[in-house]
Amino acid sequence: MPPRVPAIAFIGGGPRTAGVLERLAANRPALFHGSLQVHVIEPHEPGSGRIWRYDQDPGLLLNSTAADVTMFTDASVACDGPSIDGPGLSTWAAGVLDGSIRDVPAFEPHILAQLRALTPATFPTRQLQSKYLEWFFRRAVSSLGPDVTVTVHRDTATGVVRSSDGGVHGVHLASGTEVVADVVVYALGHTDSLPDPESARLTEFAARHGGFHAPPSYTTDVDYSAIEPGQDVIVSGMGLAFVDLMVLLFEGRGGRFEEKPDGELEYVPSGAEPRVWAGSRRGVPYHSKISSVLRGEPVNRPQYFTAEAIGALLAEHQELDFRAHLWPLIAKDAGYAYYRELFTGYPSRVLGTWASFEVRFDAVDWYSADREELVAFSVPDPALRLDLEKLDHPLSGCAFASHESVQRSVAAYIQNDLDLRTSPDHSETLALFTALLFVYMDLGRLVPQERLNARSQQTIHGWWHGFFSFVDSGPPAHRLREMLALHRAGLLKFLGPGMWVRADDSVGRFVAGTFQSPVVVDAAAYIEARLPAASVERSANPALADLHDAGWGTEQRLLTSEGAHSTGKLLVSGNHEVLSPVATPRKGLFAVGPWTSGWGAGAFARPNTNAAPFRENDALARRILSTVAATRPTESQLTSL
């Protein structure tokens, strides 16, 4: 009997799987010879998957411009496999129109209109992005070659079983089919979660009193039809999920925005809208995306958060602490880029020269009186001095005397943020953005997770990711302009920072307020506008639940002063191998995604940035190919399933 063709099964067929497939094609000539079977198990369209599927509200946009989106591992990516350049979203769209990009279906008229209107600076719709991702998936499949068979199962994986001798795996599908594979890759993105006890209690409270509660979830998958026109709705969270929610509750219900002669937006309601009371820990939305360009001398790479600096820290310390060892370097890099742009782009706003400032800045620690004195002398206007703590918590310490003062302060903050990030005269904000982006991309490459103390791992996955998202990963500027228009229309009210919410049985309604103002409101509807915590422990995905319940993997546990603490995430090795409860790799099982202990890089990124997801995809693909090459299951292993 001829030997069985080795097989790889991907549970999940979104952009992460598409990226790994492209890397399998690039690396296969050097690492694996012969035929290969690939199974992609995805109930939605492969390439886009659930999160980026076409079937979403057409008003929902990416938070990146078309020029900043690519799926290709270009020459900037530091990886062992060969780089293969290709069109990012902007170039792809132009190629579709001029016919140089083939293998695309006949698009609907509104998608063709979007293609014609797209520029590199456009924020594309998610529907358009889905078409790019699906095209990339087809291209990746075709690049694998004629001796690789790719089978897409429009199905849901429910679990995995292993042969009695640990050889091959059987992936069970909801339809009753079983897929046999030597290697299984869990490549699921954000999944639904089982409600935690508090969210379950709030949902039960709403049902008991005839109200509405939406726990943390993917915003576009929630049915908001129970929210009535004119109804008050309390919303906690003002990040990207909140932006999507505004689209669905306002434009999605027939309202529209019109630009007045003075450039200000006006919201024209349909009459079907609710009234939203929004608050959060910070009390303000994420910072706007930046439309300015650099005027001064750019900083191309970090100056202080470097491989050499991290190597020296690792040589000196058994464990690194984020706040003590890493953050001072990150903050100094942010300051270096910010002040370089200020000095070289706007010399009239500073005293002295960049050359003089740079020498003195290089010699001081970020957290030092000398640095504060240097900046105070060199930058006369306090508003132009970089204050990272104030940037993180812009309304910290503010005590609001009334509802009106909260509204004025939050609206003024949003307008000021727009002025700074869309004005051509404040490109120092772009320099700061770029510096933080470089560090974010390099952190997982330079700092081994196992060399961080437990507190630091929590800080990186919690505070640092949140801070970066708040500053660097906000919505397009026009979304903030729309928020201000909704606010002027009386349909969006601000609760402010330090928000709290409780379920009040005495009135049968949700009550909300903040710790920094006397404003208290009540409503029958409450929406938690954020994604659920990424956790395999509480995942509602059947394949992840099966993996957790079977005890094949183990949860990441951090040792703190209070004892062992579970993060709820699946523990994986640096090669994305699933680790058993005794920390040994599970042969042939890999996992990548936000619910693992890995760094959690996204699926696509900016071109020419040595992007972390592309480095990870390449390393994972090479590891998969090496595993398959060393795995030749016997017939007895197959029959023992």
C-alpha positions in Angstrom: 0.0 0.0 0.0 1.4 3.4 -0.9 2.1 5.7 2.0 -0.6 8.1 3.0 -0.1 11.7 2.0 0.7 13.8 5.1 -2.0 16.2 6.1 -2.4 19.5 7.9 -5.7 20.7 9.4 -6.4 24.3 10.2 -9.3 24.9 12.6 -10.3 28.4 11.5 -9.9 29.8 8.0 -9.6 33.5 8.5 -6.7 35.8 7.6 -4.3 34.2 10.1 -4.6 30.8 8.3 -4.3 32.5 4.9 -1.1 34.1 6.1 0.3 30.8 7.3 -0.7 29.1 4.0 1.3 31.7 2.1 4.3 31.0 4.3 3.9 27.3 3.8 4.1 27.9 0.1 7.2 30.1 0.4 9.1 27.7 2.7 8.0 24.3 1.3 10.7 24.0 -1.4 13.4 24.1 1.2 11.7 22.1 4.0 9.3 19.5 2.5 9.3 17.5 -0.7 6.3 15.5 -1.9 2.6 15.6 -1.8 0.7 17.2 1.0 -3.0 17.6 2.0 -4.3 20.7 3.7 -7.7 20.9 5.3 -9.2 24.3 6.2 -12.2 24.1 8.5 -14.2 27.4 8.4 -18.0 27.9 8.5 -17.6 31.3 6.9 -15.8 32.3 3.7 -12.1 31.3 3.8 -9.7 34.2 3.9 -12.1 36.6 5.6 -13.5 34.3 8.2 -16.1 35.4 10.8 -14.6 38.7 11.9 -13.9 40.1 8.4 -16.8 38.5 6.6 -18.6 40.3 3.9 -22.0 40.0 5.6 -21.6 43.0 7.8 -23.1 46.5 7.9 -21.7 48.4 4.9 -21.0 51.4 7.1 -18.4 49.6 9.2 -14.8 50.6 8.3 -11.3 49.5 9.0 -9.3 51.6 11.4 -6.4 51.6 9.0 -6.0 53.3 5.6 -5.8 51.3 2.5 -2.1 52.1 2.2 -1.5 50.6 5.7 -3.0 47.2 5.0 -1.1 44.2 3.5 -1.0 40.5 3.9 2.3 40.0 2.2 5.6 39.2 3.9 7.7 41.8 2.3 11.5 42.3 2.4 11.3 44.2 5.7 10.3 41.1 7.6 13.1 39.5 9.6 12.3 35.8 9.0 14.1 32.7 7.9 11.9 32.1 4.9 12.0 33.9 1.7 10.1 37.2 1.5 7.5 37.5 -1.3 6.2 40.9 -2.0 2.7 41.5 -3.3 -0.1 44.1 -3.4 -1.5 45.7 -0.3 -5.1 46.6 -0.2 -4.6 49.9 -2.0 -2.5 48.5 -4.9 -4.8 45.5 -5.1 -7.9 47.7 -5.6 -6.1 49.6 -8.4 -5.1 46.3 -10.0 -8.7 45.0 -9.9 -9.8 48.1 -11.8 -7.1 48.0 -14.5 -7.3 44.2 -14.9 -3.8 43.4 -13.7 -5.3 41.6 -10.7 -7.2 38.5 -11.7 -9.0 35.7 -9.9 -11.7 38.0 -8.6 -15.4 37.5 -8.9 -17.9 39.9 -10.4 -18.3 42.5 -7.7 -21.6 44.1 -6.7 -22.1 47.7 -7.9 -21.4 49.3 -4.5 -18.1 47.4 -4.1 -17.1 48.6 -7.6 -17.9 52.1 -6.5 -15.8 51.7 -3.4 -12.9 50.4 -5.6 -13.1 53.5 -7.9 -13.3 55.9 -5.0 -10.4 54.2 -3.0 -7.2 56.2 -2.4 -4.2 55.2 -0.3 -5.6 57.5 2.4 -9.1 56.0 2.4 -10.4 54.0 5.3 -12.0 51.1 3.5 -15.1 49.3 4.4 -14.8 45.9 6.0 -16.8 44.5 3.1 -14.0 45.6 0.7 -11.4 44.2 3.1 -13.2 40.9 3.0 -12.8 40.7 -0.8 -9.0 41.4 -0.5 -8.6 38.7 2.2 -10.6 36.2 0.2 -8.5 36.9 -2.9 -5.3 36.6 -0.9 -6.5 33.2 0.4 -7.1 31.9 -3.1 -3.7 33.2 -4.2 -2.0 31.5 -1.2 -3.7 28.2 -2.1 -2.7 28.4 -5.7 0.9 29.2 -4.8 1.2 25.9 -2.9 1.6 24.1 -6.2 -0.2 21.2 -7.9 1.0 18.5 -5.5 -0.7 20.1 -2.6 -4.4 19.5 -2.3 -6.4 22.0 -0.3 -9.9 21.1 0.9 -12.1 23.7 2.5 -14.7 22.4 4.8 -17.5 24.9 5.3 -18.1 23.4 8.7 -17.3 23.9 12.4 -14.7 21.8 14.2 -16.1 20.4 17.5 -13.1 18.5 18.8 -9.9 16.6 18.1 -9.0 13.0 19.1 -5.6 11.4 18.9 -4.7 7.9 17.9 -3.8 5.7 20.9 -0.1 5.8 20.1 -0.1 9.6 19.6 0.4 9.5 15.8 -2.3 11.2 13.8 -5.3 13.3 14.8 -9.0 13.0 14.0 -10.7 16.4 13.8 -14.5 16.0 14.3 -16.8 18.4 12.5 -20.3 19.4 13.4 -21.6 17.7 10.2 -20.3 14.3 11.5 -17.3 14.2 9.2 -13.9 13.4 10.5 -10.7 14.9 9.1 -7.5 12.9 9.7 -4.3 15.0 10.0 -0.7 14.7 11.2 -0.7 18.3 12.3 -3.6 20.4 13.7 -3.4 24.1 13.9 -5.9 26.0 16.0 -6.0 29.3 14.1 -9.2 30.9 15.5 -9.3 34.6 16.0 -11.6 36.3 18.5 -14.2 33.9 19.7 -17.4 34.3 21.7 -17.1 33.6 25.4 -19.4 32.1 28.0 -20.7 34.9 30.2 -18.8 35.5 33.4 -21.0 35.4 36.6 -21.4 39.1 36.7 -22.5 39.5 33.0 -24.8 36.5 33.5 -26.4 38.2 36.5 -26.9 41.5 34.5 -28.5 39.6 31.6 -30.8 37.8 34.0 -31.6 41.1 35.7 -32.5 42.7 32.4 -34.7 39.8 31.4 -36.5 39.8 34.7 -37.3 43.5 34.4 -38.1 43.7 30.7 -34.8 45.5 29.9 -31.9 44.8 27.6 -28.3 43.8 28.4 -25.5 43.0 25.9 -22.4 41.5 27.5 -18.9 41.9 26.0 -19.2 40.5 22.5 -18.3 41.1 18.8 -20.5 44.2 18.3 -21.8 43.4 14.8 -23.1 40.0 16.0 -25.5 41.5 18.6 -29.1 42.0 17.9 -30.0 45.5 19.0 -33.5 45.5 17.6 -35.0 45.4 21.1 -33.7 48.9 21.8 -36.5 51.3 20.9 -36.4 54.7 19.4 -35.8 57.4 22.0 -34.8 54.9 24.6 -32.0 55.7 27.0 -29.1 53.3 26.7 -26.1 53.1 29.1 -22.9 52.1 27.3 -19.6 51.3 29.1 -16.5 51.4 26.9 -15.5 54.0 24.4 -13.0 52.1 22.3 -13.3 50.6 18.8 -16.4 48.5 19.7 -18.1 51.7 20.8 -17.3 53.3 17.4 -19.0 50.3 15.7 -21.9 50.5 18.0 -22.5 54.2 17.1 -22.6 53.2 13.4 -25.2 50.5 14.0 -27.4 52.5 16.3 -27.4 55.8 14.3 -26.5 55.5 10.6 -27.6 51.9 10.7 -31.0 53.1 11.7 -31.4 55.5 8.8 -29.7 58.7 10.1 -27.1 60.5 8.2 -24.4 63.1 8.6 -24.3 66.3 6.5 -21.4 68.7 6.3 -22.3 72.4 6.8 -20.7 75.3 5.0 -18.4 75.9 7.9 -17.1 72.3 7.7 -18.9 71.2 10.9 -20.9 67.9 10.7 -24.6 67.9 11.5 -26.5 64.7 12.2 -29.9 64.4 10.6 -31.9 61.8 12.6 -34.3 59.3 11.2 -36.4 59.1 14.4 -35.4 55.5 15.1 -32.4 56.3 17.2 -32.0 55.8 21.0 -30.1 58.2 23.3 -26.8 56.9 24.4 -25.0 57.7 27.7 -21.4 56.7 27.3 -18.6 56.4 29.7 -15.5 54.3 30.5 -12.4 54.2 32.7 -10.8 57.1 30.9 -14.1 58.7 29.9 -13.0 59.6 26.4 -12.8 57.8 23.0 -9.6 56.4 21.6 -7.3 59.0 20.0 -8.0 59.8 16.4 -5.9 58.4 13.5 -3.4 60.9 12.2 -3.6 62.7 8.9 -0.5 64.9 9.1 2.9 64.2 7.5 6.3 64.6 9.1 8.0 67.9 8.6 11.3 67.2 10.3 13.9 64.5 10.3 12.2 61.0 10.7 13.3 58.4 13.3 13.5 55.1 11.4 14.1 52.7 14.3 14.0 52.8 18.1 17.0 54.5 19.7 16.8 53.0 23.2 14.5 50.0 23.0 17.0 48.0 21.0 18.3 44.5 20.8 21.5 45.6 22.4 19.8 47.3 25.3 17.4 44.3 25.9 20.4 41.9 25.7 22.2 43.8 28.4 19.1 43.7 30.6 18.7 40.0 30.1 22.4 39.4 30.9 22.0 41.4 34.2 18.6 40.2 35.4 17.2 36.8 35.6 13.7 38.3 35.3 12.7 41.6 33.7 10.2 43.9 35.1 8.2 45.9 32.6 7.8 49.1 34.6 11.4 49.1 36.0 13.3 47.9 33.0 11.3 48.2 29.7 9.0 51.1 30.1 11.7 53.7 30.7 13.3 52.7 27.4 9.9 52.8 25.6 9.0 56.2 27.1 12.4 57.6 26.2 12.0 56.4 22.6 8.6 58.0 22.4 10.1 61.2 23.8 13.1 61.1 21.4 10.9 60.8 18.3 8.4 63.4 19.5 11.0 66.0 20.4 13.1 65.4 17.3 10.0 66.2 15.1 9.3 69.3 17.3 12.8 70.6 17.0 13.5 69.8 13.4 10.0 70.5 12.1 9.0 73.5 14.2 12.2 75.3 15.3 10.2 78.4 16.3 8.4 76.5 19.0 11.6 75.5 20.9 14.7 77.0 22.3 18.1 75.8 21.1 19.0 73.2 18.4 18.1 69.6 18.1 21.8 68.7 18.2 22.2 70.3 21.6 19.0 68.9 22.9 19.7 65.4 21.7 23.1 65.2 23.5 21.5 66.3 26.8 18.4 64.1 26.3 20.5 61.1 25.6 22.4 61.5 28.9 19.3 61.6 31.2 16.9 59.0 32.4 13.2 59.4 31.4 12.1 59.5 35.0 14.5 62.1 36.3 14.4 65.8 37.3 17.1 66.5 34.8 14.9 65.4 31.9 12.0 67.5 33.2 14.2 70.5 33.6 15.6 70.0 30.1 12.2 69.8 28.5 10.8 72.7 30.6 13.6 75.0 29.4 13.7 73.8 25.8 9.9 73.8 25.1 8.4 77.0 26.5 4.8 76.1 25.8 3.7 73.5 28.4 1.0 72.2 26.0 3.7 71.0 23.7 5.6 69.0 26.3 5.1 65.2 26.1 3.3 63.9 29.2 2.7 60.2 28.8 0.8 59.8 32.0 -1.6 62.7 31.0 -1.8 61.2 27.5 -3.0 57.9 29.1 -5.5 59.4 31.5 -6.4 62.8 30.1 -9.1 63.6 32.6 -7.4 62.2 35.7 -7.8 64.4 38.7 -10.6 66.4 37.2 -13.6 67.0 39.5 -16.7 67.9 37.6 -19.3 70.0 39.4 -22.3 69.3 37.1 -23.6 67.4 34.1 -22.9 70.4 31.9 -19.3 70.5 32.9 -18.8 66.9 32.0 -20.3 67.4 28.6 -18.2 70.5 27.9 -15.0 68.9 29.1 -15.3 65.6 27.1 -16.5 67.4 23.9 -13.6 69.9 24.2 -11.1 67.0 24.7 -12.4 65.3 21.5 -12.2 68.5 19.5 -8.6 69.2 20.8 -7.6 65.7 19.9 -8.9 66.2 16.4 -7.1 69.5 16.1 -3.8 67.9 17.1 -4.1 64.8 15.0 -5.5 66.2 11.8 -3.8 69.6 11.7 -0.7 69.8 9.4 0.9 71.9 12.2 1.2 69.1 14.8 3.1 66.3 13.2 4.8 65.6 16.5 1.8 63.4 17.2 2.7 61.3 14.1 6.3 60.9 15.3 5.0 59.7 18.7 2.6 57.3 16.9 5.5 55.8 14.8 7.8 55.4 17.8 5.2 53.4 19.8 4.4 51.3 16.7 8.0 50.3 16.3 8.2 49.2 19.9 4.9 47.4 19.8 6.2 45.4 16.8 9.5 44.7 18.4 8.5 43.8 21.9 7.6 40.1 21.2 10.7 39.7 19.1 13.2 41.1 21.6 11.8 40.1 25.0 11.2 36.4 25.7 8.0 36.0 27.7 9.6 33.5 30.0 12.1 36.1 31.1 9.4 38.5 32.3 8.1 38.3 35.9 4.4 37.6 36.3 3.4 41.1 37.1 5.0 42.3 33.8 3.3 39.7 31.7 0.0 40.9 33.1 1.0 44.5 32.5 2.0 43.9 28.9 -1.2 42.0 28.0 -3.3 44.4 30.0 -2.1 48.0 30.5 0.5 48.2 27.7 -1.8 46.8 25.0 -4.6 49.1 26.2 -2.3 52.1 26.2 -1.0 51.4 22.7 -4.5 50.8 21.4 -5.7 54.0 23.0 -2.9 56.1 21.4 -2.1 54.3 18.2 -5.1 52.2 17.2 -8.0 54.6 17.3 -10.7 55.3 14.8 -10.6 57.5 11.7 -10.9 61.2 12.5 -14.3 61.5 10.9 -15.7 59.0 13.5 -14.8 61.5 16.2 -16.4 64.3 14.2 -19.5 62.2 14.0 -19.5 61.7 17.8 -19.4 65.4 18.3 -22.3 65.8 15.8 -24.3 63.2 17.7 -23.5 65.0 20.9 -24.7 68.3 19.5 -27.9 66.6 18.4 -28.6 65.5 22.0 -28.3 61.8 21.1 -24.9 61.1 22.7 -24.2 62.1 26.3 -21.0 61.7 28.1 -20.8 60.2 31.6 -17.0 60.9 32.1 -14.1 59.0 33.5 -14.2 56.4 36.3 -17.5 55.0 35.2 -19.5 52.6 37.4 -22.7 50.6 36.6 -25.0 48.7 38.9 -28.3 46.9 38.6 -30.9 48.4 40.9 -33.6 46.0 41.9 -35.6 48.8 43.7 -36.3 50.5 40.3 -35.7 47.5 38.0 -33.2 49.6 35.9 -29.5 50.0 35.4 -27.9 52.9 37.2 -24.6 54.5 36.1 -22.3 57.3 37.1 -18.7 58.1 37.6 -16.4 58.7 40.5 -15.5 62.2 39.3 -18.8 63.8 38.8 -22.3 64.0 40.5 -24.0 62.8 37.3 -26.2 59.7 37.8 -28.5 58.2 35.1 -30.7 55.2 34.9 -31.9 53.2 31.9 -33.5 49.9 31.0 -30.8 49.1 28.5 -27.1 48.5 29.2 -24.4 47.6 26.6 -20.8 46.5 27.5 -19.1 47.8 24.4 -15.9 45.7 24.3 -14.7 42.3 23.2 -14.8 39.5 25.7 -11.5 38.6 27.4 -9.5 36.3 25.2 -9.6 33.0 27.0 -9.7 29.4 26.1 -11.1 28.7 29.6 -14.3 30.5 28.9 -14.5 30.2 25.1 -17.8 29.3 23.5 -16.0 27.9 20.5 -16.6 24.1 20.6 -13.1 23.2 19.4 -11.4 25.3 22.1 -13.8 24.1 24.7 -13.0 20.5 23.8 -9.2 21.2 23.9 -9.6 22.8 27.4 -12.0 20.1 28.8 -9.9 17.2 27.5 -6.9 18.5 29.5 -4.6 18.3 26.5 -3.3 21.8 27.0 -2.8 23.8 30.1 -3.8 27.3 31.1 -1.1 29.9 31.4 -0.5 30.5 35.1 1.4 33.4 36.6 3.0 33.2 40.0 2.3 36.4 42.0 2.7 37.4 45.6 -0.9 36.2 46.1 -0.1 32.8 44.6 -0.7 31.2 41.2 -3.1 33.1 39.0 -4.6 31.7 35.8 -4.9 34.0 32.8 -7.4 31.7 31.2 -5.2 31.5 28.1 -3.8 28.4 26.5 -0.1 28.0 27.2 2.0 27.6 24.0 5.7 27.4 23.4 7.7 30.0 21.5 7.0 27.9 18.4 3.2 28.0 19.1 3.2 24.3 20.1 0.4 23.4 22.5 2.0 22.6 25.9 0.7 19.7 28.0 -0.1 20.1 31.8 3.5 19.1 32.4 4.8 21.8 29.9 5.9 19.3 27.2 4.9 20.0 23.6 1.9 18.1 22.3 3.2 16.5 19.2 1.5 17.8 16.1 -0.7 20.4 17.9 -0.2 24.1 17.3 -2.2 27.2 18.3 -2.1 30.8 17.4 -4.5 33.6 18.4 -5.4 36.1 21.1 -6.6 33.3 23.5 -3.0 31.8 23.6 -0.1 32.9 25.8 1.7 34.2 22.7 2.1 37.9 22.0 -1.2 38.0 20.1 -0.1 39.8 16.9 -2.9 40.6 14.4 -3.4 38.9 11.1 -2.4 41.8 8.7 -0.3 44.9 9.1 1.4 47.9 7.6 3.8 47.2 4.8 7.5 47.6 5.3 7.4 47.5 9.1 8.9 44.1 9.9 5.4 43.3 11.2 5.1 40.8 14.0 2.3 38.7 12.5 4.4 38.0 9.4 7.4 36.9 11.4 5.1 34.6 13.5 3.5 33.2 10.4 6.8 32.3 8.8 8.2 30.7 12.0 5.0 28.7 12.5 4.9 27.5 8.9 8.5 26.4 9.0 7.8 24.5 12.3 4.7 22.8 10.7 6.7 21.7 7.7 9.5 20.3 9.8 6.9 18.4 11.9 5.2 17.0 8.9 8.4 16.0 7.3 9.4 14.0 10.4 5.9 12.4 10.7 5.1 9.3 8.7 2.1 7.6 10.3 1.6 3.9 9.8 -1.6 2.1 8.9 -2.0 0.8 12.4 -2.0 4.4 13.7 -4.8 5.2 11.3 -7.0 2.3 12.3 -6.5 3.0 16.0 -8.4 6.2 15.8 
